[in-house]
Amino acid sequence: MAETESHHLRKWRLILGGHQQEGTQHELTEADIKVDRTLEALYDNDRQGGLGASSPNVSRWLGDIRTFFPSSVVQVMQQDALKRLNLTQMLFEKEMLETVEPDVHLVATLMTLSRVIPDKTKDTARQVVRRVVDELMKKLAEPTRQAITGSLNRSVRNTRPRHNEINWGATILKNLKHYQPEYKTVIPETRLGYGRKRSSLKDVILCLDQSGSMGSSVVYSGIFGSVMASIPAVKTKMVVFDTAVADLTDDLSDPVDLLFGVQLGGGTDINAALTYCQQIVTRPADTVMVLITDLYEGGNVAEMRKRMVELVTSGVQLVVLLALNDDGAPSYDHRNAQFLADLGVPVFACTPDKFPNLMAAALTKQDIALWAAKEELVIKK
């Protein structure tokens, strides 16, 4: 019991920072003192700015937090340092960039700074982004391919399937009347299979808001866009926007190039983006458009809503994601979200692990609002 109490006192001592008023009276070990100093450098208001970008202590501090804390905590502390101590300048130094722990939020920061990062640091920045992209691709690529190709294959029946295309469950049900008791088997007079076509079955347009608040969502969207672009049954296009619109479809083969083609920050003109997307829709009934935005429109709201109505009326399956990340509940424009919900367009935030199944459901024209409700993802009804 005493050991447990001592452990709790130690935690509170490190949290409260050791000022006279903190009240724990707990003595730290030599190792704990080092931990306390790394926390103090970042979170002690009296020393705010002590890790200034030009300080040689920054590199040591980055190394210390990697020593004392797990990777997930290191990433949080790095984000706090960038915000609280204005250490974005440290990312301009090759040595500093080599020391940080790569994660999605760091990639978003590098995307924000991509136009001003010095030439001597750009290669290192790309290496950091590549490490994060490769890790995400390993985690997300195969589940995405399986979910999408599986759903599309099952959406088309084939009555003359090859052996590896036979849908055994459907075939057995179809031929139960041909069951042979003496052989305890079913004679499959009719074989049903999963259909396959050489040309794309569906068109997908990912339309991404690249304003600063959407950073991590853009990173995940770039990964998923690159994966879907490698699936023959789906023709994928990638459009990003702020106050201008850019078509990055040609960069989908390399997600690192894609992400460095994004310029985070600036305003938002959703209407301009929707106008462009309307122009590249060629098969409305076979098109899924995923609009990823917080719906804060800096352009013409009335025209934006008009474009949304036109897309839905034309037959395009429109899905609006307020975020595509693990960052928790997003801030968004409730009035525009309600307008879309009244239009019958599903509006919700989605986590990366659920996105493959979302796309599989959308591509097979399932009720996305119902799917999202089952996944407890619905924000607007």
CORWOWO-V330854 format. One record per residue. N is the residue number from 1. RES is the residue in three letters. NEAR is the number of other C-alpha atoms within 8 Angstrom. Layout:
N:RES:NEAR  N:RES:NEAR
This chain:
1:MET:4  2:ALA:5  3:GLU:6  4:THR:7  5:GLU:8  6:SER:8  7:HIS:8  8:HIS:8  9:LEU:10  10:ARG:10  11:LYS:8  12:TRP:9  13:ARG:13  14:LEU:10  15:ILE:6  16:LEU:8  17:GLY:10  18:GLY:8  19:HIS:6  20:GLN:5  21:GLN:5  22:GLU:10  23:GLY:5  24:THR:7  25:GLN:6  26:HIS:7  27:GLU:4  28:LEU:8  29:THR:6  30:GLU:6  31:ALA:7  32:ASP:8  33:ILE:9  34:LYS:8  35:VAL:10  36:ASP:10  37:ARG:8  38:THR:11  39:LEU:10  40:GLU:10  41:ALA:11  42:LEU:14  43:TYR:7  44:ASP:10  45:ASN:5  46:ASP:4  47:ARG:9  48:GLN:12  49:GLY:7  50:GLY:7  51:LEU:12  52:GLY:10  53:ALA:10  54:SER:5  55:SER:7  56:PRO:6  57:ASN:7  58:VAL:11  59:SER:10  60:ARG:8  61:TRP:9  62:LEU:10  63:GLY:9  64:ASP:9  65:ILE:11  66:ARG:11  67:THR:6  68:PHE:7  69:PHE:8  70:PRO:7  71:SER:8  72:SER:6  73:VAL:8  74:VAL:12  75:GLN:11  76:VAL:8  77:MET:8  78:GLN:10  79:GLN:10  80:ASP:10  81:ALA:11  82:LEU:10  83:LYS:8  84:ARG:8  85:LEU:12  86:ASN:11  87:LEU:12  88:THR:8  89:GLN:8  90:MET:10  91:LEU:11  92:PHE:11  93:GLU:9  94:LYS:10  95:GLU:7  96:MET:12  97:LEU:13  98:GLU:8  99:THR:9  100:VAL:8  101:GLU:9  102:PRO:11  103:ASP:8  104:VAL:9  105:HIS:9  106:LEU:9  107:VAL:14  108:ALA:13  109:THR:9  110:LEU:10  111:MET:12  112:THR:11  113:LEU:8  114:SER:9  115:ARG:6  116:VAL:5  117:ILE:10  118:PRO:7  119:ASP:6  120:LYS:6  121:THR:11  122:LYS:9  123:ASP:8  124:THR:10  125:ALA:10  126:ARG:9  127:GLN:8  128:VAL:12  129:VAL:11  130:ARG:9  131:ARG:9  132:VAL:12  133:VAL:11  134:ASP:8  135:GLU:8  136:LEU:10  137:MET:10  138:LYS:8  139:LYS:8  140:LEU:10  141:ALA:11  142:GLU:8  143:PRO:9  144:THR:14  145:ARG:13  146:GLN:8  147:ALA:12  148:ILE:13  149:THR:11  150:GLY:9  151:SER:12  152:LEU:13  153:ASN:10  154:ARG:9  155:SER:9  156:VAL:9  157:ARG:9  158:ASN:9  159:THR:8  160:ARG:7  161:PRO:13  162:ARG:7  163:HIS:5  164:ASN:5  165:GLU:9  166:ILE:12  167:ASN:10  168:TRP:8  169:GLY:6  170:ALA:8  171:THR:14  172:ILE:10  173:LEU:7  174:LYS:8  175:ASN:13  176:LEU:8  177:LYS:5  178:HIS:9  179:TYR:10  180:GLN:9  181:PRO:6  182:GLU:4  183:TYR:5  184:LYS:7  185:THR:7  186:VAL:10  187:ILE:8  188:PRO:9  189:GLU:6  190:THR:8  191:ARG:11  192:LEU:14  193:GLY:15  194:TYR:14  195:GLY:12  196:ARG:6  197:LYS:7  198:ARG:6  199:SER:6  200:SER:10  201:LEU:10  202:LYS:11  203:ASP:13  204:VAL:12  205:ILE:13  206:LEU:14  207:CYS:14  208:LEU:13  209:ASP:15  210:GLN:15  211:SER:13  212:GLY:9  213:SER:6  214:MET:13  215:GLY:13  216:SER:12  217:SER:11  218:VAL:14  219:VAL:12  220:TYR:11  221:SER:11  222:GLY:12  223:ILE:12  224:PHE:11  225:GLY:13  226:SER:12  227:VAL:12  228:MET:12  229:ALA:13  230:SER:7  231:ILE:10  232:PRO:9  233:ALA:12  234:VAL:12  235:LYS:13  236:THR:12  237:LYS:13  238:MET:13  239:VAL:15  240:VAL:14  241:PHE:16  242:ASP:14  243:THR:9  244:ALA:8  245:VAL:11  246:ALA:7  247:ASP:9  248:LEU:12  249:THR:9  250:ASP:6  251:ASP:9  252:LEU:13  253:SER:8  254:ASP:8  255:PRO:12  256:VAL:10  257:ASP:8  258:LEU:12  259:LEU:11  260:PHE:9  261:GLY:7  262:VAL:9  263:GLN:10  264:LEU:12  265:GLY:10  266:GLY:8  267:GLY:8  268:THR:13  269:ASP:14  270:ILE:14  271:ASN:14  272:ALA:12  273:ALA:14  274:LEU:11  275:THR:9  276:TYR:9  277:CYS:11  278:GLN:8  279:GLN:6  280:ILE:6  281:VAL:8  282:THR:4  283:ARG:7  284:PRO:10  285:ALA:8  286:ASP:9  287:THR:14  288:VAL:14  289:MET:12  290:VAL:12  291:LEU:12  292:ILE:14  293:THR:12  294:ASP:13  295:LEU:10  296:TYR:8  297:GLU:10  298:GLY:9  299:GLY:10  300:ASN:9  301:VAL:9  302:ALA:6  303:GLU:8  304:MET:13  305:ARG:10  306:LYS:8  307:ARG:11  308:MET:10  309:VAL:9  310:GLU:8  311:LEU:11  312:VAL:10  313:THR:7  314:SER:8  315:GLY:9  316:VAL:13  317:GLN:11  318:LEU:12  319:VAL:11  320:VAL:12  321:LEU:14  322:LEU:14  323:ALA:14  324:LEU:15  325:ASN:11  326:ASP:6  327:ASP:5  328:GLY:5  329:ALA:5  330:PRO:9  331:SER:5  332:TYR:9  333:ASP:9  334:HIS:6  335:ARG:6  336:ASN:8  337:ALA:12  338:GLN:10  339:PHE:9  340:LEU:12  341:ALA:12  342:ASP:8  343:LEU:7  344:GLY:6  345:VAL:11  346:PRO:13  347:VAL:16  348:PHE:13  349:ALA:13  350:CYS:12  351:THR:10  352:PRO:10  353:ASP:6  354:LYS:8  355:PHE:10  356:PRO:13  357:ASN:10  358:LEU:10  359:MET:10  360:ALA:13  361:ALA:13  362:ALA:12  363:LEU:12  364:THR:9  365:LYS:7  366:GLN:8  367:ASP:8  368:ILE:11  369:ALA:11  370:LEU:7  371:TRP:11  372:ALA:11  373:ALA:9  374:LYS:7  375:GLU:7  376:GLU:6  377:LEU:10  378:VAL:12  379:ILE:7  380:LYS:9  381:LYS:9
